[in-house]
């Protein structure tokens, strides 16, 4: 099979996606193709400047993004410093439809704390893992608990942050040395790995030699496992405080990784018996938000600046200071960027220069969570749990 390296992102992630989501839905972390890129077109980037608020809601402290599917919005947060809640809201009005609560400490360790993972919605069920490793499968319509488990492995310094990746009958998490998987229907453990602290990224699906595999950004490696959990390869990537957060991006037999705390970025080729570095530099040091790959260029955060890198060489094409720290996604060739002070910007995804198309101040407080475009609405939240839904639907007569 020949790989076209400059499709929006890894073709195999698309092939492995089992969500069946429409272009305007976003049922899981990083979207239906696990790449942070939406195929939605029925929205108007310029409408961001108008800051037309459709609704607002309080969803609890933390950094959980939203999943949007079947007319519902799912997210999670911490209330009163000792209770987590997975919430389901009506996508049009923001009205709470249900909330599942359970005991969980805020765990504000050198930051404000709260939920880190994002709910995954699949086949009428919601999958979610708390920072202490409580794992839930809930009914998507009612919030009723179908099953719940406990990871039972070492908790990383800032708690578990992995969202669930659904593949076949498995719900896969970044927990333990090289991940673990539950039967998505029953909660039975399908496979697990060595009891060790994990990284903070979510597993990413890809194909190797025509077979489904999963990339896991662990505490000090980027590694891959087969569908049965068997280890395939591993490449060392040590970061200060073992903080590997940004999801890897895979194209063909190459994987891109980036970490903060001054660590930098690298493309690694895993085609041979031993993975080998293609390039490595400090041009992108993503502390929290993972980048997106569009047309052969990576767009993401270099600590407190937005930057663009050439995938092939790692050369920095531009950097922009205005967002400071923050998070981003993309829709087609547009970047949707939420800066940590609450400024939402739409920019053209081009290596030529940073080209901002529209912007507005939409929140206050600390904003580190990925903005989500779904159904003509952009959902943004701050660390205190204030969720704002902006109406950016394209007018019927607009081109």
TILUM-13961 format. One line per field, with one value per residue (C-alpha): residue in three letters; x negated, y, z negated. Coordinates in pm, 1 decimal, padded with zeros to 6 digits. Each point is the difference from the previous one (the first is absolute). Layout:
BEGIN
residu = (ALA:...) .
xx = (X:...) .
yy = (Y:...) .
zz = (Z:...) .
REM end
This chain:
BEGIN
residu = (UNK:UNK:UNK:UNK:UNK:UNK:UNK:UNK:UNK:UNK:UNK:UNK:UNK:UNK:UNK:UNK:UNK:UNK:UNK:UNK:UNK:UNK:UNK:UNK:UNK:UNK:UNK:UNK:UNK:UNK:UNK:UNK:UNK:UNK:UNK:UNK:UNK:UNK:UNK:UNK:UNK:UNK:UNK:UNK:UNK:UNK:UNK:UNK:UNK:UNK:UNK:UNK:UNK:UNK:UNK:UNK:UNK:UNK:UNK:UNK:UNK:UNK:UNK:UNK:UNK:UNK:UNK:UNK:UNK:UNK:UNK:UNK:UNK:UNK:UNK:UNK:UNK:UNK:UNK:UNK:UNK:UNK:UNK:UNK:UNK:UNK:UNK:UNK:UNK:UNK:UNK:UNK:UNK:UNK:UNK:UNK:UNK:UNK:UNK:UNK:UNK:UNK:UNK:UNK:UNK:UNK:UNK:UNK:UNK:UNK:UNK:UNK:UNK:UNK:UNK:UNK:UNK:UNK:UNK:UNK:UNK:UNK:UNK:UNK:UNK:UNK:UNK:UNK:UNK:UNK:UNK:UNK:UNK:UNK:UNK:UNK:UNK:UNK:UNK:UNK:UNK:UNK:UNK:UNK:UNK:UNK:UNK:UNK:UNK:UNK:UNK:UNK:UNK:UNK:UNK:UNK:UNK:UNK:UNK:UNK:UNK:UNK:UNK:UNK:UNK:UNK:UNK:UNK:UNK:UNK:UNK:UNK:UNK:UNK:UNK:UNK:UNK:UNK:UNK:UNK:UNK:UNK:UNK:UNK:UNK:UNK:UNK:UNK:UNK:UNK:UNK:UNK:UNK:UNK:UNK:UNK:UNK:UNK:UNK:UNK:UNK:UNK:UNK:UNK:UNK:UNK:UNK:UNK:UNK:UNK:UNK:UNK:UNK:UNK:UNK:UNK:UNK:UNK:UNK:UNK:UNK:UNK:UNK:UNK:UNK:UNK:UNK:UNK:UNK:UNK:UNK:UNK:UNK:UNK:UNK:UNK:UNK:UNK:UNK:UNK:UNK:UNK:UNK:UNK:UNK:UNK:UNK:UNK:UNK:UNK:UNK:UNK:UNK:UNK:UNK:UNK:UNK:UNK:UNK:UNK:UNK:UNK:UNK:UNK:UNK:UNK:UNK:UNK:UNK:UNK:UNK:UNK:UNK:UNK:UNK:UNK:UNK:UNK:UNK:UNK:UNK:UNK:UNK:UNK:UNK:UNK:UNK:UNK:UNK:UNK:UNK:UNK:UNK:UNK:UNK:UNK:UNK:UNK:UNK:UNK:UNK:UNK:UNK:UNK:UNK:UNK:UNK:UNK:UNK:UNK:UNK:UNK:UNK:UNK:UNK:UNK:UNK:UNK:UNK:UNK:UNK:UNK:UNK:UNK:UNK:UNK:UNK:UNK:UNK:UNK:UNK:UNK:UNK:UNK:UNK:UNK:UNK:UNK:UNK:UNK:UNK:UNK:UNK:UNK:UNK:UNK:UNK:UNK:UNK:UNK:UNK:UNK:UNK:UNK:UNK:UNK:UNK:UNK:UNK:UNK:UNK:UNK:UNK:UNK:UNK:UNK:UNK:UNK:UNK:UNK:UNK:UNK:UNK:UNK:UNK:UNK:UNK:UNK:UNK:UNK:UNK:UNK:UNK:UNK:UNK:UNK:UNK:UNK:UNK:UNK:UNK:UNK:UNK:UNK:UNK:UNK:UNK:UNK:UNK) .
xx = (00000.0:-00132.8:00056.4:00082.3:-00181.2:00177.8:00360.2:00149.0:-00143.0:-00055.3:00225.1:-00002.7:00161.5:00290.4:00020.9:-00002.9:00257.0:00311.2:00210.6:00186.1:00031.6:00143.8:-00220.0:00159.6:-00041.5:-00290.9:00062.9:-00341.5:-00328.6:-00174.1:00306.9:00120.5:-00330.4:-00213.3:-00190.7:00149.6:00148.4:00368.2:00150.3:00281.0:00062.6:00335.1:-00156.8:-00117.5:-00346.5:00082.0:00293.7:-00244.9:-00058.5:00369.5:-00024.3:00359.0:00057.8:00248.5:-00015.8:-00221.7:-00029.6:-00195.1:-00155.5:-00251.9:-00370.4:-00252.4:-00118.1:00232.3:00098.3:00343.2:00126.0:00295.9:00223.6:00369.7:00105.4:-00177.6:-00314.9:-00203.5:-00273.6:-00129.8:-00107.1:-00054.7:00243.6:-00064.5:-00355.4:00112.6:00251.8:-00046.7:00288.2:00042.4:00265.6:00228.7:00148.6:00240.3:-00215.7:00247.1:00093.3:-00268.1:00268.4:-00132.7:00150.1:-00182.3:-00302.9:-00183.3:-00188.0:-00258.7:-00252.2:-00330.1:-00243.3:-00081.0:-00370.9:-00126.0:-00371.9:-00183.2:00299.9:00376.2:00080.7:00319.7:00082.6:-00256.8:00152.4:00280.9:00302.0:00008.9:00345.1:00046.6:00304.8:00223.8:-00255.9:-00234.5:-00348.2:-00197.5:-00295.1:-00061.7:-00336.8:-00022.2:00084.3:00372.4:00131.2:00365.6:00221.9:00325.6:00319.1:-00024.1:00371.3:00049.3:-00341.6:00077.2:-00313.1:-00044.9:-00333.1:-00279.5:-00354.1:-00326.7:-00324.4:-00197.7:-00338.2:-00231.1:00156.9:-00217.5:-00096.1:00292.0:00250.1:00127.8:00089.3:00063.5:00332.1:00133.0:-00083.9:00263.2:-00116.0:00200.1:00120.2:-00266.7:-00008.8:-00371.0:-00167.7:-00350.0:-00040.8:-00292.1:-00328.9:00152.4:00374.2:00291.7:00330.1:00345.1:00279.2:00217.4:00321.5:-00081.7:-00301.1:-00204.7:-00373.7:-00115.1:-00366.6:-00223.4:-00366.5:-00271.3:00108.2:-00172.8:00091.7:00129.6:-00005.9:00290.5:00086.1:00281.2:-00080.9:-00007.6:00100.4:-00206.6:-00096.0:-00332.2:-00053.7:00372.0:00099.6:00168.2:-00232.1:00003.3:-00261.4:-00045.1:-00192.2:-00120.6:-00186.3:-00340.2:00061.3:00210.4:00104.3:00243.5:00209.0:00202.3:00375.6:-00061.1:-00229.1:-00323.1:-00292.2:-00128.3:-00264.1:-00113.4:-00211.9:-00137.8:00133.2:-00082.1:00162.8:-00035.6:00257.1:00101.6:00250.5:00084.5:00343.8:00043.7:00142.8:-00246.4:00071.7:-00072.9:-00052.3:-00106.9:-00288.2:-00083.8:00123.5:-00021.8:-00033.0:-00036.1:-00030.5:-00042.0:-00240.3:-00259.1:-00001.0:00100.5:00124.4:-00105.4:00106.4:-00092.9:00011.1:00106.5:-00023.9:-00307.4:-00071.6:-00101.3:00173.4:-00233.3:00004.1:00070.3:-00046.3:00019.5:-00006.6:00156.3:00215.8:00324.3:00023.1:00365.8:00073.6:00369.1:00176.6:-00083.9:-00064.7:00183.8:-00151.3:00127.9:-00161.3:-00337.4:-00024.4:00050.5:00186.4:-00026.7:-00136.3:-00363.8:00044.8:00171.7:-00004.5:00189.2:-00231.0:-00016.8:-00254.3:-00086.5:00068.2:-00288.2:-00274.0:00126.4:-00074.6:00203.7:00196.8:00147.4:00095.9:00260.3:00007.5:00361.4:00167.9:-00263.5:00066.8:00319.8:00160.1:00114.6:00184.1:00056.4:00290.1:-00114.0:-00275.2:00097.0:-00157.5:00230.5:-00222.3:00095.7:-00266.5:-00038.3:00152.2:00321.0:-00065.1:00142.4:-00162.2:00052.8:-00311.0:-00085.8:-00206.5:-00286.0:-00377.7:-00047.6:00083.8:00247.8:00316.2:00279.4:00349.3:00214.5:-00028.9:00193.7:-00041.1:00240.0:-00101.4:-00192.7:-00203.8:-00250.0:00083.0:-00207.5:00272.9:00037.3:00281.1:00246.3:00192.5:00306.5:00333.9:-00085.5:-00085.6:-00337.1:-00021.8:-00259.3:-00057.4:-00227.9:-00158.3:00277.0:00251.2:00176.2:00101.6:00101.5:00161.9:-00040.4:00232.0:-00210.3:00244.2:-00022.7:00301.4:00204.6:-00090.5:-00371.1:-00250.0) .
yy = (00000.0:00345.5:00272.3:00354.0:00170.2:00328.6:-00093.6:00181.2:-00261.9:-00371.3:-00191.2:-00297.9:00193.9:00066.6:-00365.8:-00108.2:00252.5:-00188.5:00295.7:00047.5:00365.6:00259.8:00292.3:00228.8:-00237.8:-00040.3:-00312.9:-00035.5:00166.9:00141.3:-00084.0:-00302.3:-00035.9:00057.9:00284.4:00320.6:00090.7:00042.6:-00048.8:00240.6:00275.3:00153.5:00262.9:00356.2:00083.8:00371.8:-00057.8:-00051.4:00375.4:00056.5:-00223.2:-00119.7:-00213.8:-00283.2:-00112.3:-00028.4:-00268.1:-00087.0:-00344.7:-00016.9:00071.9:-00155.1:-00026.9:-00255.5:00095.4:-00080.8:-00288.9:00093.6:-00258.0:-00076.1:00347.2:-00028.6:00144.0:-00206.4:00126.0:-00037.9:00210.8:00013.0:00160.7:00110.1:-00141.4:-00355.0:-00106.3:-00063.5:-00000.7:-00112.3:00228.6:-00029.2:00320.2:00075.6:00120.6:00271.0:00150.1:-00110.4:-00141.4:-00274.5:-00336.0:-00207.3:00003.0:-00297.6:00087.8:-00197.8:00075.7:00135.7:00257.1:00318.0:-00096.9:00354.8:-00081.7:00319.9:00095.7:00034.7:-00371.4:-00169.5:-00244.9:-00051.7:-00258.6:00054.0:-00234.6:-00239.2:-00070.6:-00317.2:-00211.5:00157.4:-00017.7:00249.1:-00108.1:00208.0:-00035.3:00222.2:00130.1:-00269.6:-00275.9:-00055.8:-00123.1:00033.2:-00122.6:00196.7:-00007.3:00299.0:00084.5:-00038.4:00003.0:-00335.1:-00196.3:-00305.7:-00094.6:00160.3:-00115.4:00122.0:00008.6:-00163.6:00128.0:00277.8:00345.8:00256.7:00321.3:00205.8:-00282.7:-00193.8:00214.4:-00257.4:00000.9:-00332.4:-00120.7:-00240.8:-00264.4:-00313.8:-00135.5:00182.7:00324.4:00083.4:00239.4:00132.6:-00164.7:-00208.6:-00020.7:-00072.4:00043.8:-00221.9:-00101.9:-00085.4:-00180.5:00297.3:-00192.3:-00174.9:00179.7:-00319.8:00058.2:-00110.9:00080.6:00212.1:00093.6:00037.4:00185.7:00333.3:00366.3:00097.9:00311.3:00241.7:-00046.0:-00211.0:-00312.3:00069.2:-00264.9:-00075.1:-00290.9:-00182.3:-00270.9:00014.7:-00075.2:00230.0:00139.2:00270.4:00262.7:00085.8:00301.8:-00145.1:00179.2:-00042.2:-00168.7:00006.8:-00358.7:-00214.1:-00303.9:-00237.4:-00044.4:-00274.5:00222.3:-00160.7:00244.6:00079.3:00270.6:00277.1:00314.5:00185.7:00349.9:00126.3:00323.8:00198.4:-00123.5:-00278.3:00234.8:-00129.2:00141.2:00078.3:-00285.2:-00135.6:00044.5:-00288.4:00007.6:-00322.4:-00137.9:00329.3:00141.6:00358.1:00069.2:00320.2:00086.7:00310.3:00091.5:00083.1:-00350.7:00075.5:-00210.9:-00287.2:-00214.4:-00366.1:-00270.6:-00343.9:-00189.4:-00197.8:-00235.6:00295.8:00340.0:00274.7:00377.4:00192.8:00338.9:00153.8:00362.2:00248.4:00183.2:-00132.8:-00069.6:-00082.6:-00014.8:-00093.0:00046.0:-00235.4:00144.9:-00063.9:-00104.6:00169.5:-00017.4:-00114.2:00260.8:-00027.5:00274.2:00001.1:00163.2:00063.5:00057.7:00343.3:00069.2:-00141.2:-00138.7:-00180.4:-00271.6:-00187.1:-00370.2:-00116.2:00216.3:00147.8:00347.8:00270.8:00201.9:00256.9:00059.2:00226.1:00123.9:00120.0:-00320.9:-00058.5:-00351.9:-00153.5:-00271.3:-00043.3:-00210.1:00050.0:-00006.4:-00046.9:00255.5:00217.3:-00009.9:00053.7:00124.4:00071.1:00193.3:-00050.2:00342.0:-00083.8:00154.6:-00214.2:00047.4:-00145.1:-00009.3:-00136.7:-00319.1:00109.9:-00026.7:00345.5:00199.9:00021.9:00133.6:00077.7:00016.0:00077.5:00019.3:00082.1:-00008.6:-00276.9:-00105.1:00108.8:-00214.3:-00263.5:-00167.4:-00307.2:-00218.7:-00072.9:00202.6:-00225.5:00083.8:-00220.0:00066.9:00360.5:00078.8:00048.8:-00122.0:00159.8:-00034.7:00125.1:-00188.8:00106.9:-00188.5:00286.5:-00138.3:00241.1:-00108.9:00246.7:-00006.0:00018.2:-00169.7:00113.1:00197.8:-00178.7:00256.3:00010.1:-00151.4) .
zz = (00000.0:00089.9:-00258.5:00102.4:-00285.8:00040.8:-00032.2:-00298.1:-00235.7:-00022.1:00237.6:-00228.8:-00281.9:00232.7:00095.1:-00362.5:-00118.0:-00101.1:-00106.9:00328.6:-00099.7:00235.2:00105.8:-00258.5:-00295.0:-00240.1:-00209.0:-00164.2:-00087.0:00311.4:00210.0:00196.7:00186.6:-00312.7:00165.9:-00139.7:00340.0:00086.7:00345.5:-00083.5:00255.2:-00102.6:-00222.7:00042.4:-00138.4:00007.7:-00236.5:-00286.8:-00013.9:-00079.3:-00309.9:00035.2:-00310.2:00050.3:-00362.3:-00306.2:-00268.5:-00312.6:00038.8:-00285.5:-00034.0:00232.1:00357.7:00156.5:00354.3:00140.2:00209.6:00222.2:00165.3:00054.3:-00112.0:-00335.8:-00157.4:-00248.3:-00230.3:-00356.1:-00296.5:-00373.7:-00244.8:-00359.3:00011.7:-00071.9:00265.3:00371.0:00244.4:00358.1:00147.6:00301.6:00142.9:00281.1:00290.5:00108.5:-00337.0:-00247.7:-00228.7:-00226.2:00094.7:-00259.0:-00228.0:-00144.8:-00319.9:-00195.8:-00276.8:00133.5:-00144.3:00191.6:-00009.5:00050.1:00010.1:00104.7:00215.1:-00041.1:00037.3:00113.9:00278.6:00275.6:00234.3:00252.0:00025.6:00296.3:00145.5:00201.6:00088.5:-00263.2:-00280.0:-00167.2:-00112.7:-00248.7:-00238.5:-00302.9:-00117.6:-00267.9:00249.0:-00046.2:00336.3:00097.7:00278.7:-00009.1:00201.9:00235.9:-00031.0:-00374.2:-00168.9:-00163.5:-00092.4:00221.2:-00156.4:-00196.5:-00077.1:-00153.7:00200.1:-00280.2:00121.2:-00112.5:00017.8:00181.4:-00180.7:00134.2:00022.5:00299.0:00300.7:00273.6:00177.6:00124.3:00349.1:00131.9:00246.0:00074.0:-00332.1:-00200.9:-00196.9:-00014.0:-00245.5:-00059.9:-00340.4:-00118.0:00185.2:00342.1:-00037.2:-00088.2:00157.3:-00132.4:00176.4:00092.4:-00071.2:-00328.2:-00146.0:-00014.0:00038.1:00346.0:-00051.2:-00217.7:-00028.5:-00260.8:-00315.2:00051.1:00030.7:00343.1:00215.6:00033.7:00368.0:00144.4:00210.2:00374.6:00258.1:00309.1:00226.1:00017.0:00259.3:00070.9:-00359.2:-00256.0:-00265.8:-00265.7:-00081.6:-00366.6:-00125.2:-00328.5:-00278.2:00168.5:00337.8:00311.8:00059.8:00192.8:-00084.3:00215.1:-00034.8:-00258.5:-00208.2:00119.5:-00002.0:00351.8:-00035.1:-00231.9:00029.0:-00305.6:-00067.3:-00347.6:-00112.8:-00319.7:-00253.8:00246.2:00164.3:00348.4:00080.0:00371.0:00206.8:00257.5:00371.5:00236.8:00375.8:00170.5:-00206.7:-00168.7:-00328.3:-00124.0:-00372.6:-00198.9:-00369.1:-00213.8:-00279.6:00266.2:00150.6:00360.7:00289.2:00222.5:00292.0:-00046.1:00268.4:-00123.0:00329.6:-00102.9:-00285.6:-00219.0:00022.6:00120.9:-00033.3:00321.5:-00166.4:-00345.6:-00116.8:-00240.4:00254.4:-00151.0:-00373.1:-00057.9:-00369.8:00024.5:00332.0:00285.4:00346.9:00326.2:00331.7:00315.3:00341.9:-00129.4:-00275.8:-00373.7:-00184.7:-00377.1:-00312.0:-00076.1:-00371.8:00000.9:00373.6:00295.8:00267.7:00333.8:00085.7:00316.3:-00064.9:00219.3:-00151.7:-00326.7:00134.4:-00169.8:00255.5:-00239.9:-00361.5:-00154.6:-00358.4:-00030.7:-00126.1:-00272.2:-00128.6:00122.9:00210.7:00356.9:00252.7:00372.7:00243.3:00356.1:00054.9:-00297.3:-00345.7:-00298.7:-00282.2:-00361.3:-00190.9:-00372.2:-00078.1:00188.8:00340.2:00280.4:00341.1:00345.0:00217.6:00339.6:-00007.0:00222.6:-00041.3:00152.7:-00313.7:-00284.3:00166.3:-00243.6:00148.9:-00305.2:-00377.2:-00316.8:-00376.6:-00097.3:-00352.3:-00305.0:-00237.1:00112.4:00331.5:00086.4:00151.0:00370.3:00163.4:00180.9:00316.5:00048.4:00163.8:00082.6:-00361.4:-00168.1:-00358.6:-00230.4:-00373.3:-00274.4:-00287.6:-00240.2:00214.1:00176.5:00339.8:00276.3:00326.2:00288.1:00301.2:00317.3:00234.1:00359.9:00119.1:00267.0:00266.5:-00089.5:00246.9) .
REM end
